[in-house]
Amino acid sequence: MYFLGIDFGTSGARSCVIDAEGAIVAEDTRDFGTLEDYERAGIWREALWDLVAALPPAIRTQLSDIALDGTSGTVLACDEELSPRHPPLLYNDDRATEEAALIAKTATPGHPAAAVTSGLAKLLWLKKRLGLTGARLYLNQADWLSGLLTGRVGMTDYHNALKMGLDLDELKWPAWVDYLADVDYLPVPIAPGARLATVSRPRARYLGINPGCMVHAGTTDSIAAFLAAGISQSGDAVTSLGSTLVLKLLSDTRVESTEHGVYSHWFGSRWLAGGASNAGGAVLRQFFDDRTLSALSETIDPTVASPLDYLPLPRTGERFPVNDPQLAPRLTPRPADDADFLHGLLESLARIEARGYGLLAELGATPVGRIDTAGGGAQNPAWTRIRQRLLGVPVARAAHTEAAYGAALLARDGQQRFASIPPEPAAYN
């Protein structure tokens, strides 16, 4: 019996198969490369089929459960057959400025759906342009991918639903979301890991997998990375160092601040407080390939502070620890020595991370006590030591650094990983 998790990130998709004890028995990746907007949905669909079909036959025929994660706030407008009616709007798309302003006037104060990059803002932007009959359902990326497997649509997990306006006290769409968007166009929120349906018979035959394989409600990519790390103590955190920089802190207190891009996800009896910066590995790859990054990092002395102070954004716009769609990158002056330049970039990224955790504590979250690291940046020892110097708490590489492993755990354990009732009302800021 095997359990499959698939992670859909910014630059590619990754699969991980585990057995009942949590041991990894197969892993695979698909790189998206450079995509035009109109290509994205097709490439995601192709990657899903490829990753499942590429599993060894002995695993496919004994596949028991599947769960997927996707980038938070990535929205698709679909017809009843799950065909997109518009190119997907990605997690960092900030075009819905008018819609975000309308949400801010209507929503519960401080709700993360009021951000210009929220799923709800994108939904309203799409509805305005597609009209009432242009699409029948608006889905998060993980919802859409799971629907491709089952042939059934209409459900989303609480984690992906948050930026679409989920009421975390009631775990359902509030009246103000119905007023703005009409919940008939939205999927029904359910617990992450809950059973959705078995893989459809035609799809199971096509992929050669066990026809009784169950698909579970998924989660976001950063929460899947948190699950992979195996953290269980309040004050422990996971920083995902991928294309973007994402912080997740296990907190006894729920905190949210639209001004700072801070929000808390329902996590059973506690909360996952954090935020997602647009800064991250995508900026590094604008200047260096992986081999050069590794070679230059070995020449950096992480015990010495860099005098360079950058704002390493890939383009204009930041989400956390300040929510400002007009914030411009600052990547000058660039020294002649590439190692000095990289040192400045890594140190500036670490400052964003340190400011993020400090901000969470200021807002009332449980103070961070240790940080596990996931994503590609977890493999860079120099960056780890720079981060530990600035963060002032133990920093280590997570035992499992890939979000796909966390999705596989969700497939194995289902919603048992989460309690059914949130612990307390919000502490909005």
N, C-alpha and C positions, 0 to 999 in steps of 0.2 A: 504494500500500500504506500503510495507516494502523494506528496502535496506540492503543488506548483504555485509559485509567486512570480508575477511579472511586474516590473517597474518601468513606467514610461516617464522618462525625464526629459530634459530640454534637448539634449544632443543625441539621445539614443534610447533603446529599450534593452532591458536585461531580464533574463529568466533565471530562476533558482528552484531546483527540486530538492526537497528534503524527505527523509523517512520519518517514521513515527517518533524517533528519538531526537530529531532535529539535526541529524547529520546530513551534510550536503552530498547529493549523489549525482547532480548534473547542474551545469551552469552554461549560459550562452549569452551573446550580445548581438545587437543589430545597431549599427551607426546610422543616424538619419542623414548625416552630411548637411550640405547647404540646401535648404528647402524654400521654394516659393510658397506663399500662403495657400494657393489653390491645391498644392500637392500634399499638404500635411495630413489630412484625414486619410487619404489613400495610402500614404507611407505608413501611418500608424496601423491601419488595417493589415497591410502586407506584413509588417513586422510581427504582429500578433500571430497570424497564421504561420509564418516562418518559424517563430520560436517554439510553437507547440509541435508543428510537424517535424522539426529537427530533433526532437527528443528520441532516444533509442526506443525501438518498439517494445522492449520489455518494460520500460517505464510508462509509455503511453497507454498500454493496455491495463496497467495497474494504477492509473492516475485516479485518486479518490476525490480530491478537492482542489479548487483553483480560486485565487484571489488576486486582484490587480490594484495597483496604485497609479495615480496620475498627478500631474501638476495642478496645484490648488488654484482655482479661479480660471481654468481653461474651459471655455464654453463652446458647445456646438448646438446649432439650431437644425432640427431634423424633421423629416416626415415620418409617417408611421412605419416605413420600411428601414428607418435609421439612415437614410441617405441625407447627408448634410445639404442644406439649402444655402449655405454661405460658408466661406472659409472659416475655420475655427478661430476664435479670438483667444490669444494666448494669455497666460497668467500675468504677464507684465504689460499687456496692451492698455494704454491709458487714453484712448480716444473718447471715452464716454464721460466727458466732463459735465455736460448738462444733466445727464442722467444721475450722476453721483450727487450733484447739487440738489436734485429733486429728492433723492433718497435721504440725504442729510436732513431735509426739512420734514420728512415723514416718519423716519425710522426711530426706534428706540435710541436715545442719545448715546453716542459712543459705539454703536454697532459697527463691526468691520465691513458690513455691506455698503456703508456710505463711502468707502474708498473708491477712487476713480478706477482702480484695477479690479474691483470686486466682481464676482460672478453675476450679481444682480444688476450692476451697472451695465455690464456687457449684454445681458439678456434684454434690458430695456432698449439699449442701442439697436440690437438686432431686430426686435419687434417693431420698432419705429420704421425701419427700412424694409422689412419683409412684409409688413402688414399682418392682419389677423389670420389670413389663410396661407401665409408664406411658409410657416412651420407649425407643426403640431406639438412639438416637445422640445424643451431646452434642457440639455444634459451637460453634466461635467464630463471631463475626458474619461475618467474611470467608469462612469455610468455607461457611456456609449460603448466602450470596449467590452464591458461585461455583457451588454445587450447583444453585441455581435456574436458572442458565444452561445447565449441562451435562446436568442430569437425573441426574447421578451424584454420590454422596457417599462419604465415608469417608477423606478426606485433609485434612491441615492443614499449614501451613507452620511451620518451626522457630520463627519469631518469635512467632506467636500461640500456639504450643504451650508456650512457656516457662512461663507462669503456670498451665498445666494439669499441670506436673510434668516436663517434658522433661529428660532427662539430657543436658547439653551436652557431656559427654565422649564419650558413645556415640551421641548424636543419635537416641535412641529412648526409649520409655517404660520407666522403671526398674521393678524388681520391687516397690518399695514403692507405686508408683502402681497397678500391677496388683492388689496386695493391698487397697488402699483402694477402688478404683473399678472394677476389671475392665476391662482394655483392650479387650475386645470391644465396649464401649460408646463407645470413643474412636476418633477418626479416626487414620489412620496418618501420622506426621510425615514430611514431605519438604522438600526445599530450597525456599526462597522463589524464585519464578520458574519452578519446574519445570512441565512441561507436565501439565495435568490431563486434559483432553479437549476436543473441539470442542463448540461450542454445539449443543445437541440440535436435530435437524431441525425438530421442531414449533416450537421456540422461535425458530430462525433464520427460519422462514417468517413467524411472527407478527411478529417485529421487523423483518423485511426486510433482514437482514444476510447477508453472505457465509456460506454453510453450512459452509465450511472454516475458519471463524474459531476459533482456538485459545484456550482459557481457561487461564491459568497460576495456580499457587499464589500467593497474595498475601502480605501482610505487615501490620504494624500501622500505624495512621495516623501515628504519630510517626516511625517508620522510613521511611515513604514520604516524609514531609517532609524527612528527612535525605537520602534519595536525590535529591530534587528540588534540594537545595542544591548538589549536585555536589562535596561535600567528599571529599578523599582523603588528607590528611596527619594523622598521629597528633597529638593535641592540639587539633585543630579540632573545633568543636562546633556543634550547631544547637539553639537554643531555640525551641520552638513556643509562640507566644502566642495560643492560641485560648480556648475556654471554660475550659480548664485550662492549667497551666504545665508543660511537659514538656521535660526536658533530655536530650540525647543527645551523648555525647563519644566520639570515635574514640580508642580506647586500645589500647596494646600489652599491657596487663595486664587480666585479668578480675577484677572485684571484685563482691562481693555482701554485703548486710547487711539481714536482715529487720527489724532494729530501726530502721533508717533508711529503709526502702523503696527500697534501692539494689539494682539487678540489672544484669546484663550480657547482651546479646543476642549470639548467634553472628553474626559478620560476616565470614565467610571466614577469612582469615589473621589478623584482628584482632577486636576486640570493640567493641560499642557499650555503653558504661557510662552509666547515668543513672537517672532516676526521674521520677515524675509527681506533681505536687502537685495537690490539689483547688482551690487558689487559681488565679485567672486572670480571663479576660474575663467569665466568668459573674457574678462579683462586681460588676464595673464596671457591667454591664447591669442589675443590681438597682437602680441609682441613676440611670443616665444612658442616654439613647438615643445612637445613633451620631453624630448631628448635634451634640448637646450635648457629647459627649466630645471631638469635634474642635475645637469652638469654645473650650471651656474649656482644652484642652491648649495652645492657642496663647497663652494668657495666663500660663502657668507658666514660671518661670525655672528651667531644669533644672540650672543651675550652683549653685543654692542648696539645701542639704539641708532637707527638711521636718522639723519637730520632732515630727510625729505618728508614732506607732508602732502600726500596726494588725496584726491577724492576719486578712487578708482572705479568709476561707473562706465559701463560699455556705451552708454548714450545718455542724453538728458533724461532725468527723472529718477527719483529714489522713493522707496516704499517704507524703509525702516533703517535706522532708528529715528528718522524724520520722514514724514510722509509729504513729499514735495515733488509733484510731477514736472516742475520747472527747474529743479536743481541740476546744474551743469557739471560734467566731469571736470576734474583738475588733474592733469597728467604731466605737467611741466613744473620746474625745469627737468629735462632729461639729461643726466650726466653722461659723459663719454663712455664710462665703464658700464657694460650691461649688467654686471653683477650688482653694482651699486643701485642701478635702476630697479632691478628685481627686489633687492633688499628693501627699498623704499615702498614698493608696491605691497610686498608681504606685510611690512610693518603697518602700513596704512589700513590694510584689510583687518589686521589684528586689532587696530584701534576701533574700527567699526564694531567688531565683535565685543570688545570690552565695554564700549559705550552701550551696546545693546543689553548686555547682562546687568550693567549698572542701572539702566533705565527700568528694567523689569523690577528690580528691588525697590527703586524709588516709588514705583506705582503700587507696591504692596505685595508682590510675589515673594515666595520663599527665596531667600538669597542663595545664589549658586554656590555649591560646595565642591563639585568636581565636574569635569567636562569630558565626555567621550566624543571622538571625532569620527565622522563617516564621510563618504565621498572620496573623490580622487585626491583632494588635498590632504587627506589623512596619511598619505604615503610619503609626505615631505617632512623629514626630520627637522630641517632648519626652521620651517614655518611653525612646526609644533613647539619648538623651543622659544621662538619669538612670541608666540601666543601665550605660552605659560608665563613668560616674564611680564607681559602686560596684563594678563588676567588675574594673576596672583592666586590661582587655585590649581590643583593637579589637573593636567591635561594628558590624555592618553588616546591611542587609537582604539576604537571600539573592537570588540572581539569579532563582530561581523559588521563590515562597513558598507554593505550594499543594501539598498532599500528592498531589492527583490527578495532577500532573505527574510526581512520583516513581513513582506506580503505572503511568503510561504508559511510563516508562523501563523498568520491570520487565517490562512486557508486551513491549516491543521486544527487550530483551536477554536475558530469561529468566534461568536460574540461572547464566549466565556471569558475572554480577556477583559471584558468591560462590564461594570455594574449597570443596572438599568435606570438608576435615578441619580441626577446631579446632586452634589452635596449642599449647595448654598446659592443664594441669589448673587447677581453680579455686583462687583465693585467698580462701577464705571468711572472713568476719568475724562 
